[in-house]
Amino acid sequence: MTTRRPIMEFVAISALLVIGGLTYTYVHRKRLYKQIDQLEQWKISLMNRPVPEELSKIKSLNMMGETEQLFEKWRNEWDDIVAVQLPNIEEKLFDIEEAVVKYRFMKAKEALRQTEQQLQEIEGNIQRILLELQELVGSEEKNREEIEQLKEKYRHVKKAMLTQRHTFGRTEAALEARLNELQQQFQSFEQLTTEGNYLAAREVVLLIQNELNEFNRFIEHIPLLLSDAQVEIPAQLDNIIEGYRELLEKEYVLDHLPVEKEVEAIRGKVSEVLALLETLAVDEAEKLLREAQEDIDTLYDLLEKEVYAERFVHEETEKIEQTLYELEEETKETRDETLFVQQSYHLSQSDLDKYRQIEKQVQQLMKRFMLIQQKMIEERLAYSLIREELEEILAQIATVKEKHVQFREHLYALRKDELAAREKLAEMKKQLSEAIRLVKKSKLPGLPESYMLQVSEARESLTRVSLTLDGKPLNMEAVHQSLDEAIVFVQNVYDQTKEMIEQAQLAESVIQYGNRYRRRFHAVNAGLEEAEQLFRRYEYELALQKAIAAVEQVEEGAFERIRQWLKENE
């Protein structure tokens, strides 16, 4: 029994290995056969490509020259594919099947890879042949269609040349030469087509198309450019020279404008434009003509600037003179007003410096304006330069005016501040009197020394404000400082008065309320007696605290009820 068991295990393992090997072999062979079938189908599809049909279309063309050469080339390539390359593929597929049958799987796989690569190369060659065939046939069809359209365009261009010949000037000879070249291109196309060179003829068609487009642009632009160069720009230049000389006759100073030199330079550009047009260099001529027009526009702008400047100078000079005179008079008035204000108010050194600066700037503006007037009489100055200086003076006048207005407003504000301070002082005095009236009305037995000291300080602060306001010259900075202090003192007295009266009333009410507990509770009696003694010494806050503490011992929340009752019965 012990020897039979290992034998049985060996047999079972061997059987499993054999079954596994057979299964692997079956699956692998099936996969390889499938690949062989796929390559066979590919080969058949390549043989059925419509190359012969496409080649037959070429026979309808002129079988000469380039067409004949290409036809022979493509036919030979297709014959080689059908007669040599694809049969070789067929033999290789048989060899691969034989290798699979003999279990030479590695050899079969390598052969399959090589065969697939060869089929890909054949596929690429067939695609190329078909594309080249389509290109040749398509070129012939496109050439036949487009050449008629181009001939019609050519006839239109030639007609335009005849009817508009007078608008082309010296460019006519160059245009005629280009037309003759176009005629030769048409002849070249016909010859290439007759010889079967359809692809080369296609290049000629595209060339003619570009040439006609450019020629259309020539006959459209050249008359306009010639008109600008021969008529418009010379007329503008003559106009500039005429205007320049008129301004000189009117005694304009134009030494800084080399107008005649610039005009000659522009005439030179125009001559260059005409020379470029004679060679049909239209783009370069158009660019140079734009530059010439920009130069002309600049000259116009400069001359117009002088005309406008002359008008400005004559219109504004008198106004500026009047404005400066008025500003000078106003600053004199401000000087008198400043001296008057100094008698009653204290002006800081900064304020005085501001006025002196204003006065100095006005004098400088007057001197500068007079200098400009003198130059206008004695020297030859361009109006544009004079205008620039006058505009600077106007800007400075505006700045000085603004500073002057601000200074005058400051002088007015000083008086305004004084009145406001006196009104505030009266208000503070009234508030202090109100506090004293409340004290008298409350009929308190007396007043704490601390409170009396606060009242005294408040009165002294009000006195200091009055004395500062009566000072000569009036120093508003000192007034504001003393007034701010007085406001604090008086407000403290007023707040303390209301608090003290309220504490006294509450203390008195709590003591009266606590009297009901005096006989029954010794501690309450003692506390209330102490509160009464503090009340008689005018220590109302402490008296209230002691009275509350005594009553709250026997009746918690009594103080809040008393306060609420007092509020309801005010």
VENHUFEN-V356302 format. One record per residue. RES is the residue in one letter. BURIAL is 1 if it has 16 or more other C-alpha atoms within 10 Angstrom, else 0. Layout:
RES_BURIAL ; RES_BURIAL
This chain:
M_0 ; T_0 ; T_0 ; R_0 ; R_0 ; P_0 ; I_0 ; M_0 ; E_0 ; F_0 ; V_0 ; A_0 ; I_0 ; S_0 ; A_0 ; L_0 ; L_0 ; V_0 ; I_0 ; G_0 ; G_0 ; L_0 ; T_0 ; Y_0 ; T_0 ; Y_0 ; V_0 ; H_0 ; R_1 ; K_0 ; R_0 ; L_1 ; Y_0 ; K_0 ; Q_0 ; I_1 ; D_0 ; Q_0 ; L_1 ; E_0 ; Q_0 ; W_1 ; K_1 ; I_0 ; S_0 ; L_1 ; M_0 ; N_0 ; R_0 ; P_0 ; V_1 ; P_0 ; E_0 ; E_0 ; L_1 ; S_0 ; K_0 ; I_1 ; K_0 ; S_0 ; L_1 ; N_1 ; M_1 ; M_1 ; G_0 ; E_1 ; T_1 ; E_1 ; Q_0 ; L_1 ; F_1 ; E_0 ; K_0 ; W_1 ; R_0 ; N_0 ; E_0 ; W_1 ; D_0 ; D_0 ; I_1 ; V_0 ; A_0 ; V_0 ; Q_0 ; L_1 ; P_0 ; N_0 ; I_1 ; E_1 ; E_0 ; K_1 ; L_1 ; F_0 ; D_0 ; I_1 ; E_1 ; E_0 ; A_1 ; V_1 ; V_0 ; K_0 ; Y_0 ; R_0 ; F_1 ; M_0 ; K_0 ; A_1 ; K_1 ; E_0 ; A_1 ; L_1 ; R_0 ; Q_0 ; T_1 ; E_1 ; Q_0 ; Q_0 ; L_1 ; Q_0 ; E_0 ; I_1 ; E_1 ; G_0 ; N_1 ; I_1 ; Q_0 ; R_0 ; I_1 ; L_1 ; L_0 ; E_0 ; L_1 ; Q_1 ; E_0 ; L_1 ; V_1 ; G_0 ; S_1 ; E_1 ; E_0 ; K_0 ; N_1 ; R_0 ; E_0 ; E_0 ; I_1 ; E_0 ; Q_0 ; L_1 ; K_1 ; E_0 ; K_1 ; Y_1 ; R_0 ; H_0 ; V_1 ; K_0 ; K_0 ; A_0 ; M_1 ; L_0 ; T_0 ; Q_0 ; R_0 ; H_0 ; T_1 ; F_1 ; G_0 ; R_0 ; T_1 ; E_1 ; A_0 ; A_0 ; L_1 ; E_0 ; A_0 ; R_1 ; L_1 ; N_0 ; E_0 ; L_1 ; Q_0 ; Q_0 ; Q_1 ; F_1 ; Q_0 ; S_1 ; F_1 ; E_1 ; Q_0 ; L_1 ; T_1 ; T_1 ; E_1 ; G_1 ; N_1 ; Y_1 ; L_1 ; A_0 ; A_1 ; R_1 ; E_0 ; V_1 ; V_1 ; L_0 ; L_0 ; I_1 ; Q_1 ; N_0 ; E_1 ; L_1 ; N_0 ; E_0 ; F_1 ; N_1 ; R_0 ; F_1 ; I_1 ; E_0 ; H_1 ; I_1 ; P_1 ; L_0 ; L_1 ; L_1 ; S_1 ; D_1 ; A_1 ; Q_0 ; V_0 ; E_0 ; I_1 ; P_1 ; A_0 ; Q_1 ; L_1 ; D_0 ; N_0 ; I_1 ; I_0 ; E_0 ; G_0 ; Y_1 ; R_1 ; E_0 ; L_1 ; L_0 ; E_0 ; K_0 ; E_0 ; Y_1 ; V_1 ; L_1 ; D_0 ; H_0 ; L_0 ; P_0 ; V_1 ; E_0 ; K_0 ; E_0 ; V_1 ; E_0 ; A_0 ; I_1 ; R_1 ; G_0 ; K_1 ; V_1 ; S_0 ; E_1 ; V_1 ; L_1 ; A_0 ; L_1 ; L_1 ; E_1 ; T_0 ; L_1 ; A_0 ; V_1 ; D_0 ; E_0 ; A_1 ; E_1 ; K_0 ; L_1 ; L_1 ; R_0 ; E_0 ; A_1 ; Q_1 ; E_0 ; D_1 ; I_1 ; D_0 ; T_0 ; L_1 ; Y_1 ; D_0 ; L_1 ; L_1 ; E_0 ; K_0 ; E_1 ; V_1 ; Y_0 ; A_1 ; E_1 ; R_0 ; F_1 ; V_1 ; H_0 ; E_0 ; E_0 ; T_1 ; E_0 ; K_0 ; I_1 ; E_0 ; Q_0 ; T_0 ; L_1 ; Y_0 ; E_0 ; L_1 ; E_1 ; E_0 ; E_0 ; T_1 ; K_0 ; E_0 ; T_1 ; R_0 ; D_0 ; E_0 ; T_1 ; L_0 ; F_0 ; V_1 ; Q_1 ; Q_0 ; S_1 ; Y_1 ; H_1 ; L_1 ; S_0 ; Q_0 ; S_0 ; D_0 ; L_0 ; D_0 ; K_0 ; Y_1 ; R_0 ; Q_0 ; I_1 ; E_1 ; K_0 ; Q_1 ; V_1 ; Q_0 ; Q_0 ; L_1 ; M_1 ; K_0 ; R_0 ; F_1 ; M_0 ; L_0 ; I_1 ; Q_0 ; Q_0 ; K_0 ; M_0 ; I_0 ; E_0 ; E_0 ; R_0 ; L_1 ; A_1 ; Y_1 ; S_1 ; L_0 ; I_1 ; R_1 ; E_0 ; E_0 ; L_1 ; E_0 ; E_0 ; I_1 ; L_1 ; A_0 ; Q_0 ; I_1 ; A_0 ; T_0 ; V_1 ; K_1 ; E_0 ; K_1 ; H_1 ; V_0 ; Q_0 ; F_1 ; R_0 ; E_0 ; H_0 ; L_1 ; Y_0 ; A_0 ; L_1 ; R_1 ; K_0 ; D_0 ; E_1 ; L_0 ; A_0 ; A_1 ; R_1 ; E_0 ; K_1 ; L_1 ; A_0 ; E_0 ; M_1 ; K_1 ; K_0 ; Q_1 ; L_1 ; S_0 ; E_0 ; A_1 ; I_0 ; R_0 ; L_0 ; V_1 ; K_0 ; K_0 ; S_0 ; K_0 ; L_1 ; P_0 ; G_0 ; L_0 ; P_0 ; E_0 ; S_0 ; Y_0 ; M_0 ; L_0 ; Q_1 ; V_1 ; S_0 ; E_1 ; A_1 ; R_1 ; E_0 ; S_1 ; L_1 ; T_1 ; R_1 ; V_1 ; S_1 ; L_0 ; T_1 ; L_1 ; D_0 ; G_0 ; K_0 ; P_0 ; L_1 ; N_1 ; M_1 ; E_0 ; A_0 ; V_1 ; H_1 ; Q_0 ; S_1 ; L_1 ; D_0 ; E_0 ; A_1 ; I_1 ; V_0 ; F_1 ; V_1 ; Q_1 ; N_1 ; V_1 ; Y_1 ; D_0 ; Q_1 ; T_1 ; K_0 ; E_0 ; M_1 ; I_1 ; E_0 ; Q_1 ; A_1 ; Q_1 ; L_1 ; A_1 ; E_1 ; S_1 ; V_1 ; I_1 ; Q_0 ; Y_0 ; G_1 ; N_0 ; R_0 ; Y_1 ; R_1 ; R_0 ; R_0 ; F_0 ; H_0 ; A_1 ; V_1 ; N_1 ; A_0 ; G_1 ; L_1 ; E_1 ; E_1 ; A_1 ; E_1 ; Q_0 ; L_1 ; F_1 ; R_0 ; R_0 ; Y_1 ; E_1 ; Y_1 ; E_1 ; L_1 ; A_1 ; L_1 ; Q_0 ; K_1 ; A_1 ; I_1 ; A_1 ; A_1 ; V_1 ; E_0 ; Q_0 ; V_0 ; E_0 ; E_0 ; G_0 ; A_1 ; F_1 ; E_0 ; R_0 ; I_0 ; R_0 ; Q_0 ; W_0 ; L_0 ; K_0 ; E_0 ; N_0 ; E_0
